[in-house]
Amino acid sequence: MGGEPRSLTILETRIESPTVKSFYFEYSEDVEPGQFLMVWVPGVGEAPFSVSRCDGNTVCISVRKAGEVTSALHRMKEGDKIGVRGPFGQGFKLKGNQIALLAGGCGAAPLLYLASVASRENKKVHAFVGASGKDEILFKEEFEKYGDLHVCTDDGSYGRKGFPTDAFEEILGKEDIDAVYTCGPEKMMKKVFDICSKKKIPMQASLERHMKCGVGLCGACLCDGLCVCKDGPVFEDQLLGKMKEFGKEKRDACGVRGEV
Ligand SMILES: Cc1cc2nc3c(=O)[nH]c(=O)nc-3n(C[C@H](O)[C@H](O)[C@H](O)COP(=O)(O)OP(=O)(O)OC[C@H]3O[C@@H](n4cnc5c(N)ncnc54)[C@H](O)[C@@H]3O)c2cc1C
């Protein structure tokens, strides 16, 4: 696990939305939902990405164009080579029988993989997927295949206007949800944590911090003394409840603290 980047060939690419593109490559290591890979674009740099799909020896990452590394990745095509290290970190621990997944933006990536595993294990899956607008809704058909899908858009162009947390709160009174998983903007995940604490439903969240080494050595991703790359990125509610920085602050690439 981890170590040197392996040079791998992109087998297939897929446009998911105007800003998100998926990349498939062969990967022989077992990857759990919620774990991540460090992907190196030759001559540009390296960044962490969750696995969004995994089928035998083929894995997929789904990448939102944000800056240098992700823009360079978006320019890559089938047959191009990338460097991959991993898998790293603690993934989601699948519990309960009727689970809710709350995704914001590209946070849908690790939850898609989790939904596929949960559905295979006969869990009832309720997915709450938030997007800025209709064109940015990710993995709609697949989430529908794995369970009930509730889409929320910021502009109301599809599904319910508002946040996934609003739709989630509504369903809580009607369904017996016994485990909750979230990945997305940290303020959304903090809200999920607050709702679940009140209702006493176990939850797990996947945190995002600037990562450099990916293996707990450099400290770039520290959050309340924990390395998000090694101790996380998925944390359970007991630990999240003790983290003063959760939902409030994170460091930028230079280590300077700012709001999440
Ligand atoms: C565990 C983990 C899993 C991730 N999984 C995915 C995934 O599945 N799909 C995906 O699209 N992205 C994912 N990300 C985020 C992805 O790693 C960043 O978008 C990427 O590092 C940006 O690199 P860049 O060089 O393109 O952007 P940069 O040029 O480094 O930055 C562009 C902008 O994005 C911001 N940014 C960069 N990295 C982060 C970060 N970690 N947190 C918040 N803001 C950031 C910068 O502040 C800047 O505003 C994940 C991050 C982590 C930590």
Ligand as a Chemical Component Dictionary entry (heavy atoms), coordinates in Angstrom:
data_LIG
# 
_chem_comp.id                   LIG 
_chem_comp.type                 NON-POLYMER 
_chem_comp.pdbx_formal_charge   0 
_chem_comp.three_letter_code    LIG 
# 
loop_
_chem_comp_atom.comp_id 
_chem_comp_atom.atom_id 
_chem_comp_atom.alt_atom_id 
_chem_comp_atom.type_symbol 
_chem_comp_atom.charge 
_chem_comp_atom.model_Cartn_x 
_chem_comp_atom.model_Cartn_y 
_chem_comp_atom.model_Cartn_z 
_chem_comp_atom.pdbx_ordinal 
LIG C1  C1  C 0 -9.381  12.929 0.691  1  
LIG C2  C2  C 0 -9.726  13.814 -0.472 2  
LIG C3  C3  C 0 -10.492 13.298 -1.499 3  
LIG C4  C4  C 0 -10.832 14.100 -2.593 4  
LIG N1  N1  N 0 -11.584 13.567 -3.580 5  
LIG C5  C5  C 0 -11.904 14.321 -4.645 6  
LIG C6  C6  C 0 -12.677 13.777 -5.697 7  
LIG O1  O1  O 0 -13.097 12.610 -5.671 8  
LIG N2  N2  N 0 -12.952 14.589 -6.751 9  
LIG C7  C7  C 0 -12.502 15.887 -6.811 10 
LIG O2  O2  O 0 -12.780 16.573 -7.790 11 
LIG N3  N3  N 0 -11.782 16.436 -5.815 12 
LIG C8  C8  C 0 -11.456 15.679 -4.747 13 
LIG N4  N4  N 0 -10.701 16.223 -3.753 14 
LIG C9  C9  C 0 -10.251 17.615 -3.871 15 
LIG C10 C10 C 0 -9.055  17.687 -4.800 16 
LIG O3  O3  O 0 -7.963  17.006 -4.238 17 
LIG C11 C11 C 0 -8.690  19.163 -5.025 18 
LIG O4  O4  O 0 -9.724  19.781 -5.767 19 
LIG C12 C12 C 0 -7.402  19.252 -5.809 20 
LIG O5  O5  O 0 -6.344  19.018 -4.917 21 
LIG C13 C13 C 0 -7.237  20.596 -6.443 22 
LIG O6  O6  O 0 -5.970  20.590 -7.080 23 
LIG P1  P1  P 0 -5.622  21.659 -8.206 24 
LIG O7  O7  O 0 -4.120  21.651 -8.394 25 
LIG O8  O8  O 0 -6.428  21.418 -9.412 26 
LIG O9  O9  O 0 -6.102  22.976 -7.571 27 
LIG P2  P2  P 0 -5.225  24.107 -6.832 28 
LIG O10 O10 O 0 -4.571  24.926 -7.884 29 
LIG O11 O11 O 0 -4.363  23.474 -5.777 30 
LIG O12 O12 O 0 -6.394  24.886 -6.128 31 
LIG C14 C14 C 0 -7.507  25.389 -6.846 32 
LIG C15 C15 C 0 -8.538  25.848 -5.853 33 
LIG O13 O13 O 0 -9.040  24.741 -5.116 34 
LIG C16 C16 C 0 -8.786  24.916 -3.739 35 
LIG N5  N5  N 0 -8.397  23.625 -3.161 36 
LIG C17 C17 C 0 -7.414  22.825 -3.563 37 
LIG N6  N6  N 0 -7.340  21.730 -2.808 38 
LIG C18 C18 C 0 -8.284  21.864 -1.879 39 
LIG C19 C19 C 0 -8.710  21.094 -0.759 40 
LIG N7  N7  N 0 -8.150  19.927 -0.436 41 
LIG N8  N8  N 0 -9.718  21.563 -0.003 42 
LIG C20 C20 C 0 -10.307 22.714 -0.327 43 
LIG N9  N9  N 0 -9.965  23.495 -1.337 44 
LIG C21 C21 C 0 -8.973  23.082 -2.106 45 
LIG C22 C22 C 0 -7.640  25.904 -3.644 46 
LIG O14 O14 O 0 -7.646  26.611 -2.428 47 
LIG C23 C23 C 0 -7.954  26.805 -4.822 48 
LIG O15 O15 O 0 -8.946  27.748 -4.512 49 
LIG C24 C24 C 0 -10.373 15.454 -2.638 50 
LIG C25 C25 C 0 -9.619  15.959 -1.595 51 
LIG C26 C26 C 0 -9.298  15.167 -0.527 52 
LIG C27 C27 C 0 -8.479  15.739 0.587  53 
# 
loop_
_chem_comp_bond.comp_id 
_chem_comp_bond.atom_id_1 
_chem_comp_bond.atom_id_2 
_chem_comp_bond.value_order 
_chem_comp_bond.pdbx_ordinal 
LIG C1  C2  SING 1  
LIG C2  C3  SING 2  
LIG C2  C26 DOUB 3  
LIG C3  C4  DOUB 4  
LIG C4  N1  SING 5  
LIG C4  C24 SING 6  
LIG N1  C5  DOUB 7  
LIG C5  C6  SING 8  
LIG C5  C8  SING 9  
LIG C6  O1  DOUB 10 
LIG C6  N2  SING 11 
LIG N2  C7  SING 12 
LIG C7  O2  DOUB 13 
LIG C7  N3  SING 14 
LIG N3  C8  DOUB 15 
LIG C8  N4  SING 16 
LIG N4  C9  SING 17 
LIG N4  C24 SING 18 
LIG C9  C10 SING 19 
LIG C10 O3  SING 20 
LIG C10 C11 SING 21 
LIG C11 O4  SING 22 
LIG C11 C12 SING 23 
LIG C12 O5  SING 24 
LIG C12 C13 SING 25 
LIG C13 O6  SING 26 
LIG O6  P1  SING 27 
LIG P1  O7  DOUB 28 
LIG P1  O8  SING 29 
LIG P1  O9  SING 30 
LIG O9  P2  SING 31 
LIG P2  O10 DOUB 32 
LIG P2  O11 SING 33 
LIG P2  O12 SING 34 
LIG O12 C14 SING 35 
LIG C14 C15 SING 36 
LIG C15 O13 SING 37 
LIG C15 C23 SING 38 
LIG O13 C16 SING 39 
LIG C16 N5  SING 40 
LIG C16 C22 SING 41 
LIG N5  C17 SING 42 
LIG N5  C21 SING 43 
LIG C17 N6  DOUB 44 
LIG N6  C18 SING 45 
LIG C18 C19 SING 46 
LIG C18 C21 DOUB 47 
LIG C19 N7  SING 48 
LIG C19 N8  DOUB 49 
LIG N8  C20 SING 50 
LIG C20 N9  DOUB 51 
LIG N9  C21 SING 52 
LIG C22 O14 SING 53 
LIG C22 C23 SING 54 
LIG C23 O15 SING 55 
LIG C24 C25 DOUB 56 
LIG C25 C26 SING 57 
LIG C26 C27 SING 58 
# 
